């Protein structure tokens, strides 16, 4: 089967007959009252920032895993007032002449730490069995806090520093591990990444469109939308708990899509000005056409992010909500502030040109029309080539290993990394991730002593267990608690297997016949339970996100194959992005180029987050392209002409938008947080794939092959589906001569 070459494409005709739609009227009004809209935006931003500073909340990684053994164990510790309740953090000490020589300073430091607010207990190294290394030079104090110290204000560290000042005065090295070490991390330099993204955007837009004014308008809109999104997020954070990475994720998403949306609208506006429309009418028609695509794109991204709540983990759902807030505010800025700025610029939007200003395709014989004709002559060849490249990129994703990236993967100048390395060298890597075993005796009538002896024996004989402390009864006698130190580090696959072995085999057998129940908890066990929960729920996330996006596209484009093709191609591009992340971080291919010193597992929540975000962003470019293809189809009824015209009309803007968004994402590779690096690389790669392989090869090739069947929708389905078109029925009504009765293809 051979597709015919696409013919010439006329420019979009006049607006449809009938009264202007909602978006058309909004665009004209904003352009006509430009100064009023700009002043309102400035006032709203000032008010939002002031409110955020006065009432905004903070960000913390708070996990709640109802129904898991790890969560039940943590709840039991809190209910029974165990010494192991709260959040523990280690303060690691090293003295070349031995810690025993500094007993007085150690006692003073222990007492000082115990007086800090929020501290429940402090266990000094010399008074805790096993807390000093065999050579006597390395030891650790364990401090248990009522809350997570990683979420405390950084000023809290001043009190900790004062408490250990005497040790440092005696040349004892002091480093903070665990959540206290996370608090001590240098402040994230996200502003540098944002600046790089914006500078790159300026260069790309100037080169792509040739006009300072045309390049500056999308930047102003994107920055305003980002500022508003961050302020709104801070206000929502006062009532909802968001993870510590939420602001960074929201910044990445808000800045990226904000630039895309504003750029898409500005490009269409300039094309309409060039065709003779006045500034106000051009703004109205821009929102009536491209503004509709922006609405659909933003709704699709928001739906994909909302689908993260299907994971059943509030932490993940909260991150999705944070990014969704940024996307929606960016879309609002694009649909109101962009037409206002364009109206203010009037017919001078191309002033201060650095080269001949250009907008959309300038004729039927340009590069993109010729490329479309090339794909149309051999669609099977280009489809096969594109799928082959995606398949090769996706191959590394097969052995994907999820885990938690511990402090051992952090920069070597971080105090938590130094603490981790000292513990590993002095006690073994497993000491960085001890497990807490909880045995509930309430209501069993079991004698605690025999149960404790049996449990201790069973734990000690378990492979990959380095040491066992306890079990000991809580003050009320309702629990037995023991500390198990794995032989390997918390991120090692053998430690994950050990936790499962203890929960599924060792504890049930040891407690058989006693009526008691055992649980494994602690930071490492909670992280493993978190990973297991996400793996179990990922199919639900995929189903909800893909299903919601499919239905939305079906309602908007009124085409079964277009919606199905978009979903399938986006799934393939996500697989390719997963493959790149696994190759770089898990396999270590080129990881050193991104500041990752050794191979690490893929953080447990990254695949789930990436799926929702990448699926949403992939739909952005798909919707931009399909919207223009559909416009030409409604005008001509010619499938080949529609594909060529849509590709040519959006080529420049999508290419520039993709370069800008990729630079925004990849700039966050400068982050010292390995998880942020993973997300940045995965998102950046996905944008490149979508803007090249998917848009230039797979979409046109499949649409040529399907021919008029692209626009087929069964009549029963057409009757029951709502028509999601803010411009009213005139943009979706086709002449009867163009109606597709059933699947057909181009011969």
C-alpha positions in Angstrom: 0.0 0.0 0.0 1.4 3.4 -1.0 0.2 6.7 0.2 -0.1 9.6 -2.3 2.1 12.6 -1.9 0.3 15.5 0.0 -0.9 18.4 -2.1 -0.6 22.1 -1.5 -2.2 23.3 1.7 -4.1 26.6 1.9 -3.8 28.9 4.8 -6.5 28.6 7.4 -9.6 30.4 6.2 -11.8 32.9 8.0 -13.3 32.1 11.3 -16.3 29.8 11.2 -19.8 31.3 10.6 -22.0 32.1 13.6 -21.3 34.0 16.8 -17.7 33.8 18.2 -17.1 31.1 20.8 -16.0 31.6 24.4 -12.3 31.4 23.7 -12.6 33.7 20.7 -14.3 36.3 22.9 -11.8 35.8 25.7 -8.9 36.4 23.4 -10.4 39.5 21.9 -11.3 40.9 25.3 -7.8 40.4 26.7 -6.2 42.0 23.7 -8.6 44.9 23.8 -8.1 45.5 27.5 -4.4 44.6 27.6 -3.3 47.0 30.3 -6.1 46.0 32.6 -5.3 42.3 32.3 -1.6 42.9 32.9 -2.3 45.1 36.0 -4.6 42.4 37.4 -1.9 39.7 36.9 0.6 41.9 38.7 -1.7 42.5 41.6 -2.6 38.8 41.8 1.1 37.8 41.8 1.9 40.3 44.5 -1.0 39.2 46.7 -0.2 35.5 46.1 3.4 36.0 47.2 2.4 38.0 50.2 -0.1 35.4 51.2 2.4 32.6 50.7 5.0 34.3 52.9 2.3 34.9 55.6 0.4 31.6 55.6 2.2 29.3 53.2 3.2 25.8 54.3 6.4 23.8 54.1 7.4 20.6 52.3 8.3 17.3 53.9 8.5 13.6 52.9 5.8 12.0 54.9 4.9 8.5 54.1 1.8 6.7 55.2 1.3 3.1 54.0 -1.9 1.8 55.5 -2.2 -2.0 55.5 1.5 -2.7 55.3 3.4 -4.6 57.9 6.0 -1.8 58.2 3.3 0.8 59.0 1.6 -1.5 61.5 4.9 -2.0 63.3 5.5 1.8 63.4 2.0 2.3 64.8 2.5 -0.3 67.5 5.8 1.3 68.6 4.0 4.6 69.0 1.0 3.1 70.8 3.1 1.3 73.4 5.6 4.0 74.1 8.7 2.1 73.0 12.2 3.5 73.2 12.3 2.9 69.4 9.4 5.2 68.6 9.9 8.5 66.7 12.5 9.1 64.0 16.1 8.1 64.6 19.3 9.8 63.3 22.9 8.9 63.9 25.7 11.3 64.8 28.9 9.6 63.7 32.1 10.3 65.5 35.7 9.6 64.6 38.8 10.1 66.8 42.3 8.9 65.7 43.3 8.5 69.4 40.1 6.5 70.2 36.7 7.7 71.4 37.4 6.6 75.0 39.9 9.3 75.4 37.1 11.9 75.0 34.6 10.5 77.5 33.9 13.8 79.2 33.2 15.6 76.0 31.0 12.7 74.8 29.0 12.9 78.0 28.6 16.6 77.6 27.5 16.3 74.0 25.0 13.6 74.9 23.5 15.7 77.6 23.4 18.8 75.3 21.6 16.8 72.6 19.1 15.5 75.1 18.1 19.1 76.0 17.2 20.0 72.4 13.5 20.5 71.6 11.9 17.5 70.0 14.5 15.0 71.2 13.0 11.9 72.8 16.1 9.9 73.7 19.9 10.0 73.1 22.1 6.9 73.2 25.8 7.7 73.5 28.4 5.5 71.8 30.3 4.5 75.0 27.1 3.5 76.8 25.5 1.6 73.9 26.7 -2.0 73.1 28.1 -2.3 69.6 28.1 1.5 69.0 31.9 1.7 68.9 34.0 0.0 66.2 36.5 -2.8 66.9 39.4 -0.4 66.8 37.7 2.1 69.2 38.1 5.0 66.8 34.6 5.2 65.2 31.3 5.4 67.0 27.8 6.8 66.7 25.2 8.3 69.0 21.6 7.6 68.2 19.2 10.5 68.6 15.4 9.8 68.4 13.2 12.8 67.5 9.5 13.2 68.0 9.2 14.4 64.4 11.3 13.9 61.2 14.4 16.2 61.6 14.7 16.5 57.9 11.6 18.7 58.0 12.9 21.0 60.8 14.0 24.6 60.1 17.7 24.8 59.2 18.2 26.9 62.3 17.8 23.8 64.3 21.3 22.7 63.3 22.8 25.6 65.2 21.6 23.9 68.5 23.0 20.5 67.3 26.3 22.2 66.5 26.5 23.8 69.9 25.9 20.5 71.6 28.8 18.8 69.8 31.1 21.8 69.8 33.2 20.4 72.7 34.0 17.2 70.6 35.0 19.2 67.6 37.2 21.4 69.9 39.1 18.1 70.8 39.5 17.3 67.1 36.8 14.6 67.0 35.2 14.6 63.6 31.4 14.9 63.9 29.0 14.1 61.0 25.3 13.8 60.8 23.6 10.8 59.3 20.0 9.9 58.3 17.3 12.6 58.3 19.6 14.9 60.4 22.1 14.7 57.6 19.3 15.5 55.1 18.6 18.7 57.0 22.3 19.6 56.8 22.4 19.4 53.0 23.3 22.6 51.2 20.2 24.5 50.0 19.2 23.4 46.5 20.5 25.6 43.7 17.3 25.3 41.6 17.6 29.0 40.7 20.7 28.2 38.6 18.8 25.5 36.7 15.9 27.8 36.1 18.2 30.5 34.8 19.9 28.1 32.4 16.5 27.1 31.1 15.4 30.7 30.6 18.7 31.8 28.9 18.4 28.8 26.6 14.9 29.7 25.8 15.9 33.3 24.8 18.6 32.0 22.4 16.3 29.4 20.9 13.4 31.7 20.4 15.6 34.5 18.9 17.1 32.0 16.5 13.8 30.3 15.7 11.6 33.4 15.2 14.0 36.2 14.6 12.3 38.8 16.7 13.1 40.1 20.2 9.5 41.0 20.9 8.1 37.6 19.7 10.7 35.8 21.8 10.2 37.9 24.9 6.4 37.5 25.1 6.4 33.8 25.8 9.1 34.2 28.4 7.2 36.9 30.3 4.0 34.7 30.3 6.0 31.6 31.4 7.7 33.4 34.2 4.5 34.9 35.4 2.7 31.6 35.3 5.6 29.9 37.1 5.7 32.5 39.9 1.9 32.3 40.3 2.0 28.5 40.4 4.8 28.3 43.0 2.9 30.9 45.2 -0.4 28.9 44.9 1.5 25.7 45.7 2.9 27.3 48.9 -0.6 28.3 50.0 -2.0 24.8 49.3 0.9 23.3 51.2 -0.5 25.0 54.4 -3.4 22.5 54.3 -1.9 19.6 52.3 1.4 17.7 52.9 3.6 17.8 49.8 6.9 16.0 49.5 10.2 17.8 49.7 10.8 17.5 45.9 7.4 19.0 45.1 8.6 22.6 44.5 11.4 21.5 42.2 9.0 19.2 40.2 6.4 22.0 40.0 9.1 24.4 38.8 10.2 22.0 36.1 6.7 21.4 34.9 5.4 24.9 35.2 8.3 26.5 33.4 8.4 23.9 30.7 4.7 23.8 29.7 4.3 27.6 30.3 6.9 28.3 27.6 5.3 25.7 25.3 1.8 27.0 25.6 2.7 30.7 25.3 5.0 30.0 22.3 2.3 28.0 20.6 -0.2 30.8 20.9 2.3 33.5 19.9 3.3 31.6 16.8 -0.3 31.3 15.6 -1.0 34.9 16.4 1.9 36.1 14.2 0.7 33.9 11.4 -2.8 35.4 11.5 -1.3 38.9 11.6 0.7 38.1 8.5 -2.5 37.0 6.7 -4.1 40.4 7.3 -6.1 40.0 10.6 -6.1 42.9 13.1 -4.3 42.4 16.4 -7.6 42.0 18.4 -9.2 39.6 15.9 -5.9 37.7 15.6 -5.8 37.2 19.4 -9.4 36.0 19.3 -8.9 33.5 16.5 -5.6 32.4 18.1 -7.4 31.4 21.3 -10.3 29.9 19.3 -7.9 27.5 17.5 -4.6 27.1 19.2 -6.0 28.1 22.6 -8.3 25.1 22.3 -5.3 22.9 21.8 -3.7 24.4 24.9 -6.8 23.7 27.0 -6.9 20.1 25.8 -3.1 19.7 26.4 -3.3 21.2 29.9 -6.3 19.1 30.8 -4.5 15.9 29.5 -1.4 16.7 31.6 -3.5 17.4 34.7 -5.5 14.2 34.2 -2.3 12.2 33.9 -0.9 13.8 37.1 -4.2 13.3 38.9 -3.9 9.6 38.0 -1.0 9.3 40.4 -3.6 9.1 43.2 -4.4 5.7 41.8 -1.1 4.6 43.4 -2.9 4.6 46.7 0.1 6.5 48.2 -0.7 10.0 49.3 3.0 11.0 48.9 2.9 10.2 45.2 -0.5 11.7 44.7 0.7 14.9 46.4 3.7 15.2 44.0 1.3 14.8 41.1 -1.0 17.4 42.5 1.9 19.9 43.0 2.9 19.5 39.4 -0.7 19.7 38.3 -1.2 23.1 40.1 1.8 24.5 38.3 0.5 23.2 34.9 -3.0 24.7 35.4 -1.7 28.1 36.5 0.7 28.1 33.5 -2.2 27.4 31.2 -4.3 30.1 32.8 -1.5 32.6 32.2 -1.1 31.5 28.6 -4.8 31.9 27.9 -5.1 35.4 29.4 -1.8 37.1 29.7 -0.4 36.0 26.3 -3.3 37.6 24.3 -3.1 40.7 26.5 0.7 41.1 25.7 0.0 40.4 22.0 -2.7 43.0 22.0 -0.4 45.5 23.7 2.3 44.8 21.1 -0.3 45.3 18.3 1.2 45.0 14.8 4.7 45.6 16.1 5.2 42.0 17.5 8.1 41.5 15.2 10.0 44.7 16.0 13.6 44.6 17.1 14.3 41.7 14.7 17.7 40.0 14.7 17.0 38.4 11.4 14.0 38.1 9.0 11.1 37.2 11.3 9.3 34.0 10.5 6.3 32.2 11.9 4.7 29.2 10.4 5.2 27.3 7.2 5.7 29.8 4.3 4.5 27.7 1.4 3.8 24.2 0.0 7.4 23.7 -1.1 9.2 24.3 2.2 11.3 21.7 4.1 8.5 20.3 6.2 6.1 19.8 3.3 8.9 18.0 1.4 9.6 15.8 4.5 5.9 15.0 4.8 5.9 13.9 1.2 8.9 11.7 1.7 7.3 9.9 4.7 4.1 9.6 2.6 5.9 7.8 -0.2 7.3 5.1 2.2 5.2 5.1 5.4 6.0 1.5 6.2 9.7 2.1 6.1 9.6 5.1 8.4 7.2 3.5 10.8 9.4 0.4 11.1 12.6 2.6 11.5 10.9 4.7 14.3 9.6 1.6 16.1 13.0 -0.1 15.9 14.8 2.9 17.5 12.2 3.1 20.3 12.6 -0.6 20.8 16.4 -0.4 21.1 16.2 2.4 23.6 13.6 0.5 25.7 15.7 -2.7 26.0 17.6 -1.6 29.2 14.2 -1.1 30.9 13.7 -4.9 31.0 16.0 -5.5 34.1 14.7 -2.4 35.9 15.6 -2.7 39.6 13.7 -0.4 42.0 15.1 0.6 45.3 16.0 3.5 47.5 19.0 5.8 46.8 20.7 6.1 50.2 23.3 8.6 51.4 26.1 6.4 49.9 25.2 7.8 46.4 25.5 11.5 47.6 28.3 13.9 47.0 31.4 13.1 49.1 31.5 16.5 50.7 28.1 16.1 52.3 28.0 15.3 56.0 25.5 12.5 55.5 27.8 10.9 52.9 30.8 11.1 55.3 28.7 9.6 58.1 27.5 6.8 55.8 31.1 5.9 54.7 32.4 6.0 58.3 29.7 3.7 59.5 30.2 1.3 56.5 34.0 1.2 57.2 33.7 0.8 61.0 30.6 -1.4 61.4 29.5 -2.7 58.0 27.2 -1.2 55.4 24.1 -2.7 57.0 24.5 -0.5 60.1 23.3 2.4 57.9 19.9 0.7 57.6 19.0 -1.3 60.8 15.6 -3.0 60.9 13.3 -2.9 63.8 11.4 -6.1 64.6 8.2 -5.7 66.5 6.3 -8.6 68.1 2.8 -7.8 69.4 1.9 -9.8 72.5 -1.3 -8.0 73.5 -4.1 -10.4 74.3 -2.1 -13.5 73.5 -1.3 -14.6 77.1 2.1 -15.7 75.8 5.1 -15.7 78.2 7.4 -12.9 76.8 10.7 -14.6 77.8 10.4 -17.9 75.8 9.0 -15.9 72.8 11.9 -13.5 73.0 14.4 -16.3 73.1 12.8 -18.1 70.1 12.6 -14.9 68.1 16.2 -14.0 68.8 17.4 -17.5 67.8 15.4 -17.3 64.6 16.7 -13.9 63.7 20.3 -14.7 64.4 20.2 -17.8 62.1 18.7 -15.9 59.2 21.1 -15.5 56.2 22.3 -11.9 55.6 21.8 -10.9 59.3 25.0 -9.3 60.7 23.8 -8.9 64.3 20.7 -8.9 66.5 20.0 -6.8 69.6 17.1 -7.8 71.9 14.2 -8.6 71.8 13.3 -6.5 74.8 9.8 -5.9 76.2 8.3 -2.4 76.2 7.5 -0.8 79.6 3.8 -2.0 79.3 4.8 -5.5 78.3 2.7 -5.4 75.2 5.5 -5.6 72.7 8.9 -7.2 72.1 11.3 -5.1 70.0 14.6 -6.1 68.5 17.1 -4.4 66.2 18.4 -6.4 63.3 21.5 -5.2 61.4 21.6 -6.5 57.8 24.9 -7.6 56.3 24.6 -5.3 53.3 23.5 -1.7 52.8 19.9 -0.4 52.8 19.8 -0.1 49.0 21.2 -3.6 48.3 18.9 -6.1 46.8 19.8 -8.7 49.4 18.5 -6.3 52.2 15.2 -6.2 50.4 15.1 -10.0 50.2 16.0 -10.1 53.9 13.0 -7.9 54.9 10.6 -10.1 52.8 12.1 -13.3 54.3 11.7 -12.0 57.9 8.1 -10.9 57.3 6.9 -14.0 55.2 8.9 -16.9 56.7 11.1 -16.3 59.8 8.7 -14.4 62.1 5.6 -16.5 61.2 7.5 -19.7 61.9 9.1 -18.4 65.1 5.7 -17.2 66.5 3.6 -20.2 65.3 1.3 -21.3 68.1 1.9 -18.3 70.3 -0.9 -16.1 68.9 1.7 -13.2 68.6 2.3 -11.4 65.3 5.6 -10.0 64.1 6.3 -6.9 61.9 9.5 -5.4 60.4 9.6 -1.7 60.5 12.1 1.2 60.5 13.2 3.5 57.8 14.6 0.8 55.5 11.6 -1.5 55.9 9.2 1.4 55.2 11.1 2.3 52.0 10.9 -1.3 50.9 7.1 -1.4 51.7 6.8 1.8 49.8 8.4 0.3 46.7 6.3 -2.9 46.9 3.1 -0.8 47.1 4.1 1.2 44.0 5.0 -1.9 42.0 1.6 -3.4 42.9 -0.3 -0.3 42.1 1.5 0.8 38.9 -0.9 -1.1 36.6 -3.7 0.8 38.2 -1.9 4.1 37.5 -1.2 3.1 33.9 -4.8 2.1 33.4 -6.3 5.2 34.9 -4.0 7.6 33.1 -4.2 6.0 29.7 -7.9 5.4 30.0 -8.7 9.0 31.0 -6.4 10.5 28.3 -7.9 8.1 25.6 -11.5 9.2 26.5 -10.6 12.9 26.5 -8.9 12.7 23.1 -11.8 10.7 21.8 -14.3 13.4 22.9 -12.1 16.2 21.4 -10.9 14.8 18.1 -14.0 12.5 17.4 -11.7 9.8 16.1 -11.1 6.2 17.4 -7.8 5.6 15.7 -6.3 9.1 16.5 -6.9 8.6 20.3 -5.7 5.0 20.2 -2.6 5.8 18.2 -1.7 8.6 20.6 -2.0 6.4 23.6 0.1 3.5 22.1 2.8 5.8 20.7 3.2 7.6 24.1 3.5 4.2 25.9 6.3 3.3 23.5 8.1 6.6 24.1 7.8 6.1 27.9 9.4 2.7 27.6 12.3 4.3 25.7 12.8 7.0 28.4 12.8 4.2 31.1 15.5 2.5 29.2 17.8 5.5 29.1 17.3 6.1 32.9 18.2 2.4 33.6 21.3 2.5 31.4 22.7 5.7 32.9 21.8 5.2 36.6 21.4 1.5 37.2 24.0 0.3 34.7 26.3 3.3 35.2 26.7 4.1 31.5 27.9 7.7 31.6 26.6 8.3 35.1 29.8 10.1 36.0 29.0 12.8 33.5 25.9 13.6 35.6 27.7 13.5 38.9 26.7 10.0 39.9 29.8 8.3 41.2 28.5 4.7 41.1 25.5 2.6 39.8 22.4 3.0 41.8 18.9 1.5 41.7 16.1 3.4 40.2 14.3 5.3 43.0 11.1 3.4 43.7 8.7 6.2 42.9 10.5 7.5 39.8 8.9 5.1 37.2 5.4 5.9 38.5 6.0 9.7 38.5 7.8 9.5 35.1 4.9 7.6 33.6 2.3 10.2 34.5 4.4 13.2 33.6 5.9 11.8 30.4 2.5 10.6 29.2 1.0 14.0 29.8 3.9 15.9 28.2 3.9 13.5 25.2 0.2 14.4 24.7 1.2 18.1 24.6 3.0 17.8 21.3 0.6 15.2 20.0 -2.3 17.5 20.6 -0.6 20.5 19.1 0.1 18.5 15.9 -3.2 16.7 15.7 -5.2 20.0 16.3 -3.6 21.5 13.2 -4.0 18.3 11.2 -7.7 18.2 12.1 -8.2 21.8 11.2 -7.0 21.2 7.6 -9.1 18.0 7.5 -12.3 19.9 8.5 -11.5 22.4 5.7 -10.5 20.0 2.9 -11.5 16.4 3.8 -8.1 15.4 2.3 -6.2 13.2 4.7 -2.8 13.5 3.0 -3.1 17.3 2.8 -4.1 17.4 6.4 -1.0 15.4 7.6 1.4 17.6 5.5 -0.3 20.8 6.4 -0.4 20.1 10.1 3.2 18.9 10.2 4.4 22.0 8.3 2.4 24.4 10.4 3.6 23.2 13.7 7.2 22.1 12.8 8.9 25.3 13.8 7.0 25.9 17.0 7.2 22.3 18.3 10.9 22.1 17.5 11.6 25.3 19.4 9.3 24.4 22.2 11.0 20.9 22.5 14.5 22.4 22.6 13.4 24.9 25.3 11.6 22.3 27.4 14.5 19.8 27.1 16.9 22.5 28.2 14.7 23.3 31.2 14.6 19.6 32.3 18.3 18.8 31.6 19.4 21.9 33.5 18.2 20.2 36.6 20.9 17.6 36.1 23.0 20.2 38.0 21.0 19.3 41.1 22.9 17.4 43.8 19.8 15.2 44.4 20.2 12.0 42.5 16.4 11.5 42.3 16.0 14.9 40.7 18.8 14.0 38.2 16.8 10.8 37.3 13.6 12.7 36.7 15.4 15.5 34.8 17.1 13.0 32.4 14.0 10.9 31.9 11.8 13.9 31.2 14.4 15.5 28.9 14.9 12.3 26.9 11.1 11.8 26.5 10.7 15.3 25.1 13.5 14.7 22.5 11.9 11.4 21.5 8.4 12.9 21.2 9.6 15.9 19.2 11.7 13.8 16.7 10.8 10.1 16.4 7.1 10.4 17.3 6.3 13.7 15.6 8.5 13.3 12.5 8.2 9.6 11.8 5.6 7.7 13.7 2.6 10.1 13.6 2.8 11.0 9.9 3.6 7.4 8.9 0.6 5.9 10.8 -1.8 8.6 9.6 -0.8 8.1 6.0 -1.3 4.4 6.4 -4.7 4.7 8.0 -5.9 7.3 5.5 -9.5 8.4 5.9 -10.0 5.8 8.7 -8.1 8.3 10.9 -11.3 10.2 11.2 -13.7 7.3 11.7 -15.9 7.2 14.7 -18.7 4.6 15.0 -22.1 6.4 15.0 -23.3 4.9 18.3 -20.1 6.1 20.0 -20.4 9.5 18.3 -23.9 9.9 19.7 -23.0 9.1 23.4 -19.7 11.0 23.6 -19.8 14.6 24.8 -18.4 17.2 22.5 -15.6 19.0 24.4 -15.2 22.1 22.3 -15.2 25.5 24.0 -15.9 27.1 20.6 -19.2 25.4 20.1 -20.3 22.9 17.5 -19.3 25.0 14.5 -15.6 23.9 14.8 -16.5 20.2 15.0 -19.3 20.1 12.4 -18.1 18.7 9.1 -19.8 18.9 5.8 -21.7 15.6 5.0 -19.4 15.1 2.1 -16.4 14.7 4.5 -18.1 12.3 6.9 -16.3 9.0 7.1 -18.7 6.1 7.1 -16.2 3.4 8.0 -12.5 2.5 8.0 -10.8 3.3 4.7 -7.2 3.6 3.8 -5.2 5.4 1.1 -4.4 3.2 -1.8 
